[in-house]
Amino acid sequence: MHHAYNGMAAAELTDAAWQKSGFSNSQGTCVEFAKLPGGQVAVRNSRFPEGPALVYTPAEIEAMLLGIKAGEFDHLSAAS
């Protein structure tokens, strides 16, 4: 794998083990995450697995997860 960067083709992350939520809908539509060497985390859209990947630092992922757990993004859900 070459240097990971935002917007790179997810297919270039050949060693990535992509994971999606068990809450994904029956069509498999979900956001997928992969931990990269060095601790960065890549994110891709499961509908377009060859498409672009966004790459975040561990601190950025931690802040996002803490915000999700605290309910800061609940207003973005169709269920709310």
C-alpha positions in Angstrom: 0.0 0.0 0.0 1.2 3.5 -0.8 0.8 6.5 1.4 -2.8 6.8 2.5 -4.5 10.1 1.7 -8.0 11.6 1.6 -9.9 10.9 -1.6 -7.7 8.0 -2.7 -9.3 5.0 -4.4 -10.4 2.5 -1.7 -9.1 -0.3 -4.0 -5.6 1.1 -3.4 -5.9 0.1 0.3 -5.1 -3.5 -0.6 -4.3 -4.6 3.0 -7.4 -2.9 4.5 -9.8 -5.2 6.4 -13.1 -3.3 5.8 -15.8 -3.5 8.5 -19.4 -2.3 8.4 -22.0 -2.2 11.1 -24.2 -5.1 12.0 -27.0 -2.5 11.7 -26.5 -2.2 8.0 -29.7 -2.5 6.0 -30.6 -5.6 3.9 -29.1 -4.0 0.7 -25.7 -3.7 2.5 -25.8 0.0 2.3 -23.5 1.3 5.0 -20.3 3.2 5.8 -17.3 0.9 6.1 -14.2 1.5 8.2 -10.7 0.0 8.1 -7.8 0.6 10.5 -4.6 1.3 8.6 -1.0 0.7 9.5 0.1 3.6 11.7 -3.3 3.9 13.3 -5.2 6.0 10.7 -8.7 4.9 9.8 -10.1 4.8 6.3 -13.8 5.3 5.6 -15.7 4.3 2.4 -19.2 4.0 1.1 -20.2 0.3 0.8 -22.3 1.0 -2.3 -19.1 2.1 -4.0 -16.3 0.0 -2.6 -13.9 1.0 -5.4 -14.6 4.6 -4.9 -12.9 7.2 -2.8 -11.8 6.6 0.8 -11.4 9.3 3.4 -8.5 8.9 5.9 -8.7 10.1 9.5 -6.3 10.3 12.3 -7.0 8.3 15.5 -7.8 11.6 17.3 -10.4 12.5 14.7 -12.0 9.1 14.9 -12.1 9.2 18.7 -13.8 12.6 18.6 -16.4 11.4 16.1 -17.1 8.3 18.1 -17.4 10.2 21.4 -19.8 12.6 19.7 -21.9 9.7 18.3 -22.1 8.1 21.7 -23.1 11.4 23.3 -25.9 11.7 20.8 -24.5 14.8 19.1 -25.4 13.5 15.7 -28.8 12.0 16.4 -30.5 14.7 14.4 -28.9 13.3 11.2 -30.7 9.9 11.5 -33.9 9.3 9.6 -35.3 7.7 12.8 -35.2 11.1 14.6 
